[in-house]
Each structure stands twice: as structure tokens, then as C-alpha cells.
Amino acid sequence: MARICAITGKRPVKGSIIHRKGQSKKSGGIGTHVTSITKRKFRPNLQRIRVKLPGGGTKRMLVSVKAIKAGMVEKA
């Protein structure tokens, strides 16, 4: 099952962790240097909740917390 929000379509996006070493120029050093870059994923905060459908039924869906807080879905 893909981790995608049923309402907003939010999905995991790719990114990276950038490790830097050294003291910044602002605080008296010679500057920071990138030592390694590691791939990572930013995952949406999804919750499996029962949602009231417009037809009157209920269905379990993966919904992002942002959609729940915004009132885009009605909990059953």
C-alpha cells in the first residue's frame, strides 16, 4: 500500500541529509565544509481513520493530519 493521502495526494518526497564540519566564518572559523550527503525520504504524517462518505457510508482511509485539522474530512 502506497503511503499517499486519499484527500490531498501528499506522498513521500526525496531529499538528503547534508553533514557539515567546521566552524562558520560568522563565529570566527574558516567556514564549514560538506563531509557527506545521504539520501532520505520526507514522509507525510498519515493516519488511518474512518471517514464519513457523502453517500452516508463510512470507509477507512489514509489521511494526512493537515487534511484532518483543516476539516477536509469528517470522522465517523
mmCIF file of the N, C-alpha and C atoms, coordinates in Angstrom:
data_MODEL
# 
_entry.id   MODEL 
# 
loop_
_atom_site.group_PDB 
_atom_site.id 
_atom_site.type_symbol 
_atom_site.label_atom_id 
_atom_site.label_alt_id 
_atom_site.label_comp_id 
_atom_site.label_asym_id 
_atom_site.label_entity_id 
_atom_site.label_seq_id 
_atom_site.pdbx_PDB_ins_code 
_atom_site.Cartn_x 
_atom_site.Cartn_y 
_atom_site.Cartn_z 
_atom_site.occupancy 
_atom_site.B_iso_or_equiv 
_atom_site.pdbx_formal_charge 
_atom_site.auth_seq_id 
_atom_site.auth_comp_id 
_atom_site.auth_asym_id 
_atom_site.auth_atom_id 
_atom_site.pdbx_PDB_model_num 
ATOM 1   N N  . MET A 1 1  ? 0.845   -1.188 0.000  1.00 0.00 ? 1  MET A N  1 
ATOM 2   C CA . MET A 1 1  ? 0.000   0.000  0.000  1.00 0.00 ? 1  MET A CA 1 
ATOM 3   C C  . MET A 1 1  ? 0.883   1.241  0.000  1.00 0.00 ? 1  MET A C  1 
ATOM 4   N N  . ALA A 1 2  ? 0.636   2.106  -0.976 1.00 0.00 ? 2  ALA A N  1 
ATOM 5   C CA . ALA A 1 2  ? 1.425   3.329  -1.078 1.00 0.00 ? 2  ALA A CA 1 
ATOM 6   C C  . ALA A 1 2  ? 1.016   4.302  0.026  1.00 0.00 ? 2  ALA A C  1 
ATOM 7   N N  . ARG A 1 3  ? 1.972   5.010  0.562  1.00 0.00 ? 3  ARG A N  1 
ATOM 8   C CA . ARG A 1 3  ? 1.704   5.979  1.625  1.00 0.00 ? 3  ARG A CA 1 
ATOM 9   C C  . ARG A 1 3  ? 1.330   7.322  1.010  1.00 0.00 ? 3  ARG A C  1 
ATOM 10  N N  . ILE A 1 4  ? 0.092   7.379  0.483  1.00 0.00 ? 4  ILE A N  1 
ATOM 11  C CA . ILE A 1 4  ? -0.401  8.591  -0.168 1.00 0.00 ? 4  ILE A CA 1 
ATOM 12  C C  . ILE A 1 4  ? -1.709  8.999  0.496  1.00 0.00 ? 4  ILE A C  1 
ATOM 13  N N  . CYS A 1 5  ? -1.870  10.288 0.784  1.00 0.00 ? 5  CYS A N  1 
ATOM 14  C CA . CYS A 1 5  ? -3.094  10.804 1.390  1.00 0.00 ? 5  CYS A CA 1 
ATOM 15  C C  . CYS A 1 5  ? -4.233  10.703 0.379  1.00 0.00 ? 5  CYS A C  1 
ATOM 16  N N  . ALA A 1 6  ? -5.383  10.159 0.829  1.00 0.00 ? 6  ALA A N  1 
ATOM 17  C CA . ALA A 1 6  ? -6.543  9.974  -0.037 1.00 0.00 ? 6  ALA A CA 1 
ATOM 18  C C  . ALA A 1 6  ? -7.206  11.307 -0.386 1.00 0.00 ? 6  ALA A C  1 
ATOM 19  N N  . ILE A 1 7  ? -7.004  12.338 0.414  1.00 0.00 ? 7  ILE A N  1 
ATOM 20  C CA . ILE A 1 7  ? -7.665  13.632 0.198  1.00 0.00 ? 7  ILE A CA 1 
ATOM 21  C C  . ILE A 1 7  ? -6.753  14.612 -0.543 1.00 0.00 ? 7  ILE A C  1 
ATOM 22  N N  . THR A 1 8  ? -5.554  14.846 -0.002 1.00 0.00 ? 8  THR A N  1 
ATOM 23  C CA . THR A 1 8  ? -4.668  15.876 -0.560 1.00 0.00 ? 8  THR A CA 1 
ATOM 24  C C  . THR A 1 8  ? -3.679  15.334 -1.595 1.00 0.00 ? 8  THR A C  1 
ATOM 25  N N  . GLY A 1 9  ? -3.444  14.030 -1.598 1.00 0.00 ? 9  GLY A N  1 
ATOM 26  C CA . GLY A 1 9  ? -2.484  13.452 -2.540 1.00 0.00 ? 9  GLY A CA 1 
ATOM 27  C C  . GLY A 1 9  ? -1.044  13.584 -2.098 1.00 0.00 ? 9  GLY A C  1 
ATOM 28  N N  . LYS A 1 10 ? -0.831  13.951 -0.822 1.00 0.00 ? 10 LYS A N  1 
ATOM 29  C CA . LYS A 1 10 ? 0.545   14.062 -0.309 1.00 0.00 ? 10 LYS A CA 1 
ATOM 30  C C  . LYS A 1 10 ? 1.206   12.688 -0.361 1.00 0.00 ? 10 LYS A C  1 
ATOM 31  N N  . ARG A 1 11 ? 2.485   12.671 -0.728 1.00 0.00 ? 11 ARG A N  1 
ATOM 32  C CA . ARG A 1 11 ? 3.233   11.423 -0.826 1.00 0.00 ? 11 ARG A CA 1 
ATOM 33  C C  . ARG A 1 11 ? 4.662   11.652 -0.353 1.00 0.00 ? 11 ARG A C  1 
ATOM 34  N N  . PRO A 1 12 ? 5.429   10.579 -0.086 1.00 0.00 ? 12 PRO A N  1 
ATOM 35  C CA . PRO A 1 12 ? 6.819   10.776 0.309  1.00 0.00 ? 12 PRO A CA 1 
ATOM 36  C C  . PRO A 1 12 ? 7.614   11.471 -0.796 1.00 0.00 ? 12 PRO A C  1 
ATOM 37  N N  . VAL A 1 13 ? 8.497   12.386 -0.393 1.00 0.00 ? 13 VAL A N  1 
ATOM 38  C CA . VAL A 1 13 ? 9.368   13.070 -1.355 1.00 0.00 ? 13 VAL A CA 1 
ATOM 39  C C  . VAL A 1 13 ? 10.823  12.816 -0.978 1.00 0.00 ? 13 VAL A C  1 
ATOM 40  N N  . LYS A 1 14 ? 11.686  12.813 -1.990 1.00 0.00 ? 14 LYS A N  1 
ATOM 41  C CA . LYS A 1 14 ? 13.107  12.534 -1.759 1.00 0.00 ? 14 LYS A CA 1 
ATOM 42  C C  . LYS A 1 14 ? 13.838  13.798 -1.333 1.00 0.00 ? 14 LYS A C  1 
ATOM 43  N N  . GLY A 1 15 ? 14.855  13.598 -0.528 1.00 0.00 ? 15 GLY A N  1 
ATOM 44  C CA . GLY A 1 15 ? 15.689  14.702 -0.089 1.00 0.00 ? 15 GLY A CA 1 
ATOM 45  C C  . GLY A 1 15 ? 17.049  14.156 0.310  1.00 0.00 ? 15 GLY A C  1 
ATOM 46  N N  . SER A 1 16 ? 17.800  14.938 1.066  1.00 0.00 ? 16 SER A N  1 
ATOM 47  C CA . SER A 1 16 ? 19.107  14.474 1.506  1.00 0.00 ? 16 SER A CA 1 
ATOM 48  C C  . SER A 1 16 ? 19.492  15.082 2.839  1.00 0.00 ? 16 SER A C  1 
ATOM 49  N N  . ILE A 1 17 ? 20.324  14.333 3.567  1.00 0.00 ? 17 ILE A N  1 
ATOM 50  C CA . ILE A 1 17 ? 20.912  14.809 4.815  1.00 0.00 ? 17 ILE A CA 1 
ATOM 51  C C  . ILE A 1 17 ? 22.307  15.304 4.443  1.00 0.00 ? 17 ILE A C  1 
ATOM 52  N N  . ILE A 1 18 ? 22.592  16.563 4.724  1.00 0.00 ? 18 ILE A N  1 
ATOM 53  C CA . ILE A 1 18 ? 23.906  17.120 4.391  1.00 0.00 ? 18 ILE A CA 1 
ATOM 54  C C  . ILE A 1 18 ? 24.681  17.331 5.688  1.00 0.00 ? 18 ILE A C  1 
ATOM 55  N N  . HIS A 1 19 ? 25.799  16.593 5.837  1.00 0.00 ? 19 HIS A N  1 
ATOM 56  C CA . HIS A 1 19 ? 26.647  16.725 7.024  1.00 0.00 ? 19 HIS A CA 1 
ATOM 57  C C  . HIS A 1 19 ? 27.722  17.763 6.755  1.00 0.00 ? 19 HIS A C  1 
ATOM 58  N N  . ARG A 1 20 ? 27.822  18.725 7.658  1.00 0.00 ? 20 ARG A N  1 
ATOM 59  C CA . ARG A 1 20 ? 28.835  19.777 7.517  1.00 0.00 ? 20 ARG A CA 1 
ATOM 60  C C  . ARG A 1 20 ? 29.766  19.756 8.728  1.00 0.00 ? 20 ARG A C  1 
ATOM 61  N N  . LYS A 1 21 ? 31.021  20.071 8.488  1.00 0.00 ? 21 LYS A N  1 
ATOM 62  C CA . LYS A 1 21 ? 32.010  20.055 9.563  1.00 0.00 ? 21 LYS A CA 1 
ATOM 63  C C  . LYS A 1 21 ? 32.788  21.358 9.527  1.00 0.00 ? 21 LYS A C  1 
ATOM 64  N N  . GLY A 1 22 ? 33.168  21.870 10.683 1.00 0.00 ? 22 GLY A N  1 
ATOM 65  C CA . GLY A 1 22 ? 33.968  23.085 10.770 1.00 0.00 ? 22 GLY A CA 1 
ATOM 66  C C  . GLY A 1 22 ? 33.195  24.212 11.420 1.00 0.00 ? 22 GLY A C  1 
ATOM 67  N N  . GLN A 1 23 ? 33.910  25.248 11.772 1.00 0.00 ? 23 GLN A N  1 
ATOM 68  C CA . GLN A 1 23 ? 33.316  26.411 12.424 1.00 0.00 ? 23 GLN A CA 1 
ATOM 69  C C  . GLN A 1 23 ? 32.961  27.457 11.369 1.00 0.00 ? 23 GLN A C  1 
ATOM 70  N N  . SER A 1 24 ? 31.779  28.031 11.486 1.00 0.00 ? 24 SER A N  1 
ATOM 71  C CA . SER A 1 24 ? 31.333  29.008 10.494 1.00 0.00 ? 24 SER A CA 1 
ATOM 72  C C  . SER A 1 24 ? 32.196  30.264 10.523 1.00 0.00 ? 24 SER A C  1 
ATOM 73  N N  . LYS A 1 25 ? 32.254  30.937 9.387  1.00 0.00 ? 25 LYS A N  1 
ATOM 74  C CA . LYS A 1 25 ? 33.028  32.184 9.286  1.00 0.00 ? 25 LYS A CA 1 
ATOM 75  C C  . LYS A 1 25 ? 32.464  33.243 10.221 1.00 0.00 ? 25 LYS A C  1 
ATOM 76  N N  . LYS A 1 26 ? 31.141  33.229 10.365 1.00 0.00 ? 26 LYS A N  1 
ATOM 77  C CA . LYS A 1 26 ? 30.457  34.204 11.221 1.00 0.00 ? 26 LYS A CA 1 
ATOM 78  C C  . LYS A 1 26 ? 30.953  34.123 12.670 1.00 0.00 ? 26 LYS A C  1 
ATOM 79  N N  . SER A 1 27 ? 31.266  32.901 13.112 1.00 0.00 ? 27 SER A N  1 
ATOM 80  C CA . SER A 1 27 ? 31.714  32.750 14.505 1.00 0.00 ? 27 SER A CA 1 
ATOM 81  C C  . SER A 1 27 ? 33.235  32.576 14.609 1.00 0.00 ? 27 SER A C  1 
ATOM 82  N N  . GLY A 1 28 ? 33.986  33.063 13.618 1.00 0.00 ? 28 GLY A N  1 
ATOM 83  C CA . GLY A 1 28 ? 35.445  33.119 13.733 1.00 0.00 ? 28 GLY A CA 1 
ATOM 84  C C  . GLY A 1 28 ? 36.219  31.990 13.101 1.00 0.00 ? 28 GLY A C  1 
ATOM 85  N N  . GLY A 1 29 ? 35.554  31.080 12.412 1.00 0.00 ? 29 GLY A N  1 
ATOM 86  C CA . GLY A 1 29 ? 36.260  29.955 11.796 1.00 0.00 ? 29 GLY A CA 1 
ATOM 87  C C  . GLY A 1 29 ? 36.619  30.240 10.345 1.00 0.00 ? 29 GLY A C  1 
ATOM 88  N N  . ILE A 1 30 ? 37.042  29.170 9.649  1.00 0.00 ? 30 ILE A N  1 
ATOM 89  C CA . ILE A 1 30 ? 37.406  29.318 8.227  1.00 0.00 ? 30 ILE A CA 1 
ATOM 90  C C  . ILE A 1 30 ? 36.268  28.857 7.314  1.00 0.00 ? 30 ILE A C  1 
ATOM 91  N N  . GLY A 1 31 ? 35.140  28.523 7.885  1.00 0.00 ? 31 GLY A N  1 
ATOM 92  C CA . GLY A 1 31 ? 33.979  28.111 7.087  1.00 0.00 ? 31 GLY A CA 1 
ATOM 93  C C  . GLY A 1 31 ? 33.681  26.629 7.230  1.00 0.00 ? 31 GLY A C  1 
ATOM 94  N N  . THR A 1 32 ? 32.451  26.262 6.946  1.00 0.00 ? 32 THR A N  1 
ATOM 95  C CA . THR A 1 32 ? 32.055  24.853 7.048  1.00 0.00 ? 32 THR A CA 1 
ATOM 96  C C  . THR A 1 32 ? 32.250  24.153 5.707  1.00 0.00 ? 32 THR A C  1 
ATOM 97  N N  . HIS A 1 33 ? 32.468  22.848 5.754  1.00 0.00 ? 33 HIS A N  1 
ATOM 98  C CA . HIS A 1 33 ? 32.677  22.038 4.563  1.00 0.00 ? 33 HIS A CA 1 
ATOM 99  C C  . HIS A 1 33 ? 31.741  20.838 4.597  1.00 0.00 ? 33 HIS A C  1 
ATOM 100 N N  . VAL A 1 34 ? 31.214  20.461 3.436  1.00 0.00 ? 34 VAL A N  1 
ATOM 101 C CA . VAL A 1 34 ? 30.324  19.304 3.341  1.00 0.00 ? 34 VAL A CA 1 
ATOM 102 C C  . VAL A 1 34 ? 31.183  18.053 3.408  1.00 0.00 ? 34 VAL A C  1 
ATOM 103 N N  . THR A 1 35 ? 30.864  17.157 4.351  1.00 0.00 ? 35 THR A N  1 
ATOM 104 C CA . THR A 1 35 ? 31.642  15.928 4.500  1.00 0.00 ? 35 THR A CA 1 
ATOM 105 C C  . THR A 1 35 ? 30.925  14.728 3.889  1.00 0.00 ? 35 THR A C  1 
ATOM 106 N N  . SER A 1 36 ? 29.580  14.699 3.923  1.00 0.00 ? 36 SER A N  1 
ATOM 107 C CA . SER A 1 36 ? 28.854  13.604 3.273  1.00 0.00 ? 36 SER A CA 1 
ATOM 108 C C  . SER A 1 36 ? 27.416  14.016 3.012  1.00 0.00 ? 36 SER A C  1 
ATOM 109 N N  . ILE A 1 37 ? 26.842  13.398 1.989  1.00 0.00 ? 37 ILE A N  1 
ATOM 110 C CA . ILE A 1 37 ? 25.439  13.617 1.643  1.00 0.00 ? 37 ILE A CA 1 
ATOM 111 C C  . ILE A 1 37 ? 24.774  12.248 1.577  1.00 0.00 ? 37 ILE A C  1 
ATOM 112 N N  . THR A 1 38 ? 23.707  12.070 2.364  1.00 0.00 ? 38 THR A N  1 
ATOM 113 C CA . THR A 1 38 ? 22.987  10.804 2.425  1.00 0.00 ? 38 THR A CA 1 
ATOM 114 C C  . THR A 1 38 ? 21.552  11.025 1.963  1.00 0.00 ? 38 THR A C  1 
ATOM 115 N N  . LYS A 1 39 ? 21.040  10.100 1.159  1.00 0.00 ? 39 LYS A N  1 
ATOM 116 C CA . LYS A 1 39 ? 19.664  10.209 0.691  1.00 0.00 ? 39 LYS A CA 1 
ATOM 117 C C  . LYS A 1 39 ? 18.691  9.865  1.817  1.00 0.00 ? 39 LYS A C  1 
ATOM 118 N N  . ARG A 1 40 ? 17.524  10.514 1.796  1.00 0.00 ? 40 ARG A N  1 
ATOM 119 C CA . ARG A 1 40 ? 16.479  10.242 2.783  1.00 0.00 ? 40 ARG A CA 1 
ATOM 120 C C  . ARG A 1 40 ? 15.122  10.535 2.171  1.00 0.00 ? 40 ARG A C  1 
ATOM 121 N N  . LYS A 1 41 ? 14.051  10.212 2.914  1.00 0.00 ? 41 LYS A N  1 
ATOM 122 C CA . LYS A 1 41 ? 12.693  10.496 2.459  1.00 0.00 ? 41 LYS A CA 1 
ATOM 123 C C  . LYS A 1 41 ? 11.974  11.340 3.492  1.00 0.00 ? 41 LYS A C  1 
ATOM 124 N N  . PHE A 1 42 ? 11.184  12.289 3.021  1.00 0.00 ? 42 PHE A N  1 
ATOM 125 C CA . PHE A 1 42 ? 10.302  13.059 3.883  1.00 0.00 ? 42 PHE A CA 1 
ATOM 126 C C  . PHE A 1 42 ? 8.930   12.435 3.728  1.00 0.00 ? 42 PHE A C  1 
ATOM 127 N N  . ARG A 1 43 ? 8.416   11.811 4.798  1.00 0.00 ? 43 ARG A N  1 
ATOM 128 C CA . ARG A 1 43 ? 7.136   11.112 4.727  1.00 0.00 ? 43 ARG A CA 1 
ATOM 129 C C  . ARG A 1 43 ? 6.027   11.958 5.342  1.00 0.00 ? 43 ARG A C  1 
ATOM 130 N N  . PRO A 1 44 ? 4.841   11.988 4.709  1.00 0.00 ? 44 PRO A N  1 
ATOM 131 C CA . PRO A 1 44 ? 3.723   12.746 5.277  1.00 0.00 ? 44 PRO A CA 1 
ATOM 132 C C  . PRO A 1 44 ? 3.182   12.054 6.516  1.00 0.00 ? 44 PRO A C  1 
ATOM 133 N N  . ASN A 1 45 ? 2.612   12.823 7.428  1.00 0.00 ? 45 ASN A N  1 
ATOM 134 C CA . ASN A 1 45 ? 2.039   12.282 8.658  1.00 0.00 ? 45 ASN A CA 1 
ATOM 135 C C  . ASN A 1 45 ? 0.640   11.765 8.340  1.00 0.00 ? 45 ASN A C  1 
ATOM 136 N N  . LEU A 1 46 ? 0.543   10.468 8.018  1.00 0.00 ? 46 LEU A N  1 
ATOM 137 C CA . LEU A 1 46 ? -0.732  9.873  7.632  1.00 0.00 ? 46 LEU A CA 1 
ATOM 138 C C  . LEU A 1 46 ? -1.339  9.083  8.783  1.00 0.00 ? 46 LEU A C  1 
ATOM 139 N N  . GLN A 1 47 ? -2.643  9.174  8.910  1.00 0.00 ? 47 GLN A N  1 
ATOM 140 C CA . GLN A 1 47 ? -3.389  8.443  9.929  1.00 0.00 ? 47 GLN A CA 1 
ATOM 141 C C  . GLN A 1 47 ? -4.469  7.635  9.229  1.00 0.00 ? 47 GLN A C  1 
ATOM 142 N N  . ARG A 1 48 ? -4.683  6.396  9.700  1.00 0.00 ? 48 ARG A N  1 
ATOM 143 C CA . ARG A 1 48 ? -5.732  5.541  9.131  1.00 0.00 ? 48 ARG A CA 1 
ATOM 144 C C  . ARG A 1 48 ? -7.002  5.782  9.948  1.00 0.00 ? 48 ARG A C  1 
ATOM 145 N N  . ILE A 1 49 ? -7.964  6.498  9.358  1.00 0.00 ? 49 ILE A N  1 
ATOM 146 C CA . ILE A 1 49 ? -9.179  6.857  10.092 1.00 0.00 ? 49 ILE A CA 1 
ATOM 147 C C  . ILE A 1 49 ? -10.420 6.441  9.305  1.00 0.00 ? 49 ILE A C  1 
ATOM 148 N N  . ARG A 1 50 ? -11.539 6.325  10.034 1.00 0.00 ? 50 ARG A N  1 
ATOM 149 C CA . ARG A 1 50 ? -12.827 6.055  9.399  1.00 0.00 ? 50 ARG A CA 1 
ATOM 150 C C  . ARG A 1 50 ? -13.432 7.390  8.993  1.00 0.00 ? 50 ARG A C  1 
ATOM 151 N N  . VAL A 1 51 ? -13.785 7.502  7.719  1.00 0.00 ? 51 VAL A N  1 
ATOM 152 C CA . VAL A 1 51 ? -14.280 8.758  7.158  1.00 0.00 ? 51 VAL A CA 1 
ATOM 153 C C  . VAL A 1 51 ? -15.731 8.579  6.718  1.00 0.00 ? 51 VAL A C  1 
ATOM 154 N N  . LYS A 1 52 ? -16.569 9.584  7.046  1.00 0.00 ? 52 LYS A N  1 
ATOM 155 C CA . LYS A 1 52 ? -17.950 9.584  6.565  1.00 0.00 ? 52 LYS A CA 1 
ATOM 156 C C  . LYS A 1 52 ? -17.959 9.987  5.097  1.00 0.00 ? 52 LYS A C  1 
ATOM 157 N N  . LEU A 1 53 ? -18.617 9.180  4.272  1.00 0.00 ? 53 LEU A N  1 
ATOM 158 C CA . LEU A 1 53 ? -18.722 9.477  2.840  1.00 0.00 ? 53 LEU A CA 1 
ATOM 159 C C  . LEU A 1 53 ? -19.977 10.297 2.565  1.00 0.00 ? 53 LEU A C  1 
ATOM 160 N N  . PRO A 1 54 ? -19.997 11.054 1.450  1.00 0.00 ? 54 PRO A N  1 
ATOM 161 C CA . PRO A 1 54 ? -21.176 11.866 1.128  1.00 0.00 ? 54 PRO A CA 1 
ATOM 162 C C  . PRO A 1 54 ? -22.447 11.034 0.964  1.00 0.00 ? 54 PRO A C  1 
ATOM 163 N N  . GLY A 1 55 ? -22.312 9.775  0.531  1.00 0.00 ? 55 GLY A N  1 
ATOM 164 C CA . GLY A 1 55 ? -23.473 8.895  0.337  1.00 0.00 ? 55 GLY A CA 1 
ATOM 165 C C  . GLY A 1 55 ? -24.073 8.366  1.633  1.00 0.00 ? 55 GLY A C  1 
ATOM 166 N N  . GLY A 1 56 ? -23.381 8.587  2.745  1.00 0.00 ? 56 GLY A N  1 
ATOM 167 C CA . GLY A 1 56 ? -23.878 8.136  4.036  1.00 0.00 ? 56 GLY A CA 1 
ATOM 168 C C  . GLY A 1 56 ? -23.095 6.978  4.636  1.00 0.00 ? 56 GLY A C  1 
ATOM 169 N N  . GLY A 1 57 ? -22.231 6.322  3.863  1.00 0.00 ? 57 GLY A N  1 
ATOM 170 C CA . GLY A 1 57 ? -21.442 5.206  4.370  1.00 0.00 ? 57 GLY A CA 1 
ATOM 171 C C  . GLY A 1 57 ? -20.160 5.673  5.040  1.00 0.00 ? 57 GLY A C  1 
ATOM 172 N N  . THR A 1 58 ? -19.380 4.701  5.506  1.00 0.00 ? 58 THR A N  1 
ATOM 173 C CA . THR A 1 58 ? -18.077 5.002  6.098  1.00 0.00 ? 58 THR A CA 1 
ATOM 174 C C  . THR A 1 58 ? -17.012 4.163  5.411  1.00 0.00 ? 58 THR A C  1 
ATOM 175 N N  . LYS A 1 59 ? -15.785 4.653  5.432  1.00 0.00 ? 59 LYS A N  1 
ATOM 176 C CA . LYS A 1 59 ? -14.676 3.951  4.802  1.00 0.00 ? 59 LYS A CA 1 
ATOM 177 C C  . LYS A 1 59 ? -13.392 4.308  5.528  1.00 0.00 ? 59 LYS A C  1 
ATOM 178 N N  . ARG A 1 60 ? -12.508 3.318  5.686  1.00 0.00 ? 60 ARG A N  1 
ATOM 179 C CA . ARG A 1 60 ? -11.198 3.582  6.281  1.00 0.00 ? 60 ARG A CA 1 
ATOM 180 C C  . ARG A 1 60 ? -10.269 4.116  5.204  1.00 0.00 ? 60 ARG A C  1 
ATOM 181 N N  . MET A 1 61 ? -9.584  5.213  5.528  1.00 0.00 ? 61 MET A N  1 
ATOM 182 C CA . MET A 1 61 ? -8.681  5.842  4.560  1.00 0.00 ? 61 MET A CA 1 
ATOM 183 C C  . MET A 1 61 ? -7.413  6.307  5.252  1.00 0.00 ? 61 MET A C  1 
ATOM 184 N N  . LEU A 1 62 ? -6.341  6.411  4.462  1.00 0.00 ? 62 LEU A N  1 
ATOM 185 C CA . LEU A 1 62 ? -5.118  7.059  4.944  1.00 0.00 ? 62 LEU A CA 1 
ATOM 186 C C  . LEU A 1 62 ? -5.250  8.546  4.630  1.00 0.00 ? 62 LEU A C  1 
ATOM 187 N N  . VAL A 1 63 ? -5.281  9.360  5.676  1.00 0.00 ? 63 VAL A N  1 
ATOM 188 C CA . VAL A 1 63 ? -5.481  10.797 5.512  1.00 0.00 ? 63 VAL A CA 1 
ATOM 189 C C  . VAL A 1 63 ? -4.389  11.533 6.269  1.00 0.00 ? 63 VAL A C  1 
ATOM 190 N N  . SER A 1 64 ? -3.850  12.586 5.662  1.00 0.00 ? 64 SER A N  1 
ATOM 191 C CA . SER A 1 64 ? -2.809  13.379 6.318  1.00 0.00 ? 64 SER A CA 1 
ATOM 192 C C  . SER A 1 64 ? -3.429  14.182 7.462  1.00 0.00 ? 64 SER A C  1 
ATOM 193 N N  . VAL A 1 65 ? -2.629  14.442 8.484  1.00 0.00 ? 65 VAL A N  1 
ATOM 194 C CA . VAL A 1 65 ? -3.093  15.195 9.652  1.00 0.00 ? 65 VAL A CA 1 
ATOM 195 C C  . VAL A 1 65 ? -3.467  16.616 9.248  1.00 0.00 ? 65 VAL A C  1 
ATOM 196 N N  . LYS A 1 66 ? -2.763  17.169 8.279  1.00 0.00 ? 66 LYS A N  1 
ATOM 197 C CA . LYS A 1 66 ? -3.074  18.514 7.801  1.00 0.00 ? 66 LYS A CA 1 
ATOM 198 C C  . LYS A 1 66 ? -4.493  18.578 7.243  1.00 0.00 ? 66 LYS A C  1 
ATOM 199 N N  . ALA A 1 67 ? -4.945  17.525 6.540  1.00 0.00 ? 67 ALA A N  1 
ATOM 200 C CA . ALA A 1 67 ? -6.300  17.480 5.992  1.00 0.00 ? 67 ALA A CA 1 
ATOM 201 C C  . ALA A 1 67 ? -7.337  17.317 7.110  1.00 0.00 ? 67 ALA A C  1 
ATOM 202 N N  . ILE A 1 68 ? -6.994  16.539 8.148  1.00 0.00 ? 68 ILE A N  1 
ATOM 203 C CA . ILE A 1 68 ? -7.914  16.338 9.275  1.00 0.00 ? 68 ILE A CA 1 
ATOM 204 C C  . ILE A 1 68 ? -8.094  17.655 10.031 1.00 0.00 ? 68 ILE A C  1 
ATOM 205 N N  . LYS A 1 69 ? -6.968  18.352 10.306 1.00 0.00 ? 69 LYS A N  1 
ATOM 206 C CA . LYS A 1 69 ? -7.026  19.624 11.047 1.00 0.00 ? 69 LYS A CA 1 
ATOM 207 C C  . LYS A 1 69 ? -7.770  20.701 10.263 1.00 0.00 ? 69 LYS A C  1 
ATOM 208 N N  . ALA A 1 70 ? -7.623  20.693 8.927  1.00 0.00 ? 70 ALA A N  1 
ATOM 209 C CA . ALA A 1 70 ? -8.273  21.700 8.083  1.00 0.00 ? 70 ALA A CA 1 
ATOM 210 C C  . ALA A 1 70 ? -9.765  21.431 7.917  1.00 0.00 ? 70 ALA A C  1 
ATOM 211 N N  . GLY A 1 71 ? -10.251 20.269 8.388  1.00 0.00 ? 71 GLY A N  1 
ATOM 212 C CA . GLY A 1 71 ? -11.659 19.942 8.302  1.00 0.00 ? 71 GLY A CA 1 
ATOM 213 C C  . GLY A 1 71 ? -12.090 19.454 6.929  1.00 0.00 ? 71 GLY A C  1 
ATOM 214 N N  . MET A 1 72 ? -11.138 18.926 6.142  1.00 0.00 ? 72 MET A N  1 
ATOM 215 C CA . MET A 1 72 ? -11.464 18.430 4.808  1.00 0.00 ? 72 MET A CA 1 
ATOM 216 C C  . MET A 1 72 ? -12.208 17.097 4.858  1.00 0.00 ? 72 MET A C  1 
ATOM 217 N N  . VAL A 1 73 ? -12.089 16.371 5.977  1.00 0.00 ? 73 VAL A N  1 
ATOM 218 C CA . VAL A 1 73 ? -12.789 15.093 6.149  1.00 0.00 ? 73 VAL A CA 1 
ATOM 219 C C  . VAL A 1 73 ? -13.596 15.139 7.444  1.00 0.00 ? 73 VAL A C  1 
ATOM 220 N N  . GLU A 1 74 ? -14.639 14.329 7.478  1.00 0.00 ? 74 GLU A N  1 
ATOM 221 C CA . GLU A 1 74 ? -15.454 14.220 8.685  1.00 0.00 ? 74 GLU A CA 1 
ATOM 222 C C  . GLU A 1 74 ? -15.265 12.825 9.249  1.00 0.00 ? 74 GLU A C  1 
ATOM 223 N N  . LYS A 1 75 ? -14.783 12.743 10.482 1.00 0.00 ? 75 LYS A N  1 
ATOM 224 C CA . LYS A 1 75 ? -14.568 11.451 11.125 1.00 0.00 ? 75 LYS A CA 1 
ATOM 225 C C  . LYS A 1 75 ? -15.887 10.769 11.434 1.00 0.00 ? 75 LYS A C  1 
ATOM 226 N N  . ALA A 1 76 ? -15.886 9.440  11.307 1.00 0.00 ? 76 ALA A N  1 
ATOM 227 C CA . ALA A 1 76 ? -17.099 8.679  11.618 1.00 0.00 ? 76 ALA A CA 1 
ATOM 228 C C  . ALA A 1 76 ? -17.026 8.137  13.030 1.00 0.00 ? 76 ALA A C  1 
# 
